[in-house]
Amino acid sequence: MRFIGYSWVLIFTAVMMGCSSVKVSTDHDKNTDFSNFKSYQWINVKTDNNKDAIKVDAIMDARIRNTINQQLALQGYKKVAGNADLQLNYSVLTQDKTDIRTYNTYSGYPSRWGWRGGYGYRGMGMGSSDTVVKTYQSGTLVIDFVDPASNKLVWRGLGSERLPEEKTSEIMDNLVKKVVKSVLSKFPPK
């Protein structure tokens, strides 16, 4: 009986992790020694170069910057006003996506029951399926680190996640924390 209880916990955890995982990808300059970097400063780069980048409002900008600052502090990096080892910037992209899923609704039971010669008889049932089409918005947070000495991009991390339909302050705080932590867990590159 004890095994069954643990099985349900494991299954529930696996399902929840599978449903809420951030898709992360990173790239970096292989000639850069990241062990020398201990400090960073924010830079403002126009997002006009990336036609897909959106302009975030002041509340979201503060949420993203504060969350990145907190995560980098946990990882041992110090934010400074000038003469930093790295320069940091971010951008946000959104994309409309479509999720199409087809479900087999055939239950395995026949469509009718009957009696033949005193024995139970099952007729053959026809299978059917339902297709569900949903559109949703996906958001991507792009975090860039630039080497100020060469003014070259040395690391880029992207975290993509399905955006919630309801966007309360608490929901967006949790979403940004989850995405930032997932992306910066890959920094510095191993």
Secondary structure, DSSP 8 states (H G I E B T S, - for coil): -HHHHHHHHHHHHHHHHHHS--EEEEEE-TT--GGG--EEEE----GGGSTTEE---HHHHHHHHHHHHHHHHHTT-EE-SSS-SEEEEEEEEEEEEEEEEEEE---SS-S-EEEETTEEEE------EEEEEEEEEEEEEEEEEEETTTTEEEEEEEEEEE--SS--HHHHHHHHHHHHHHHHTT-S--
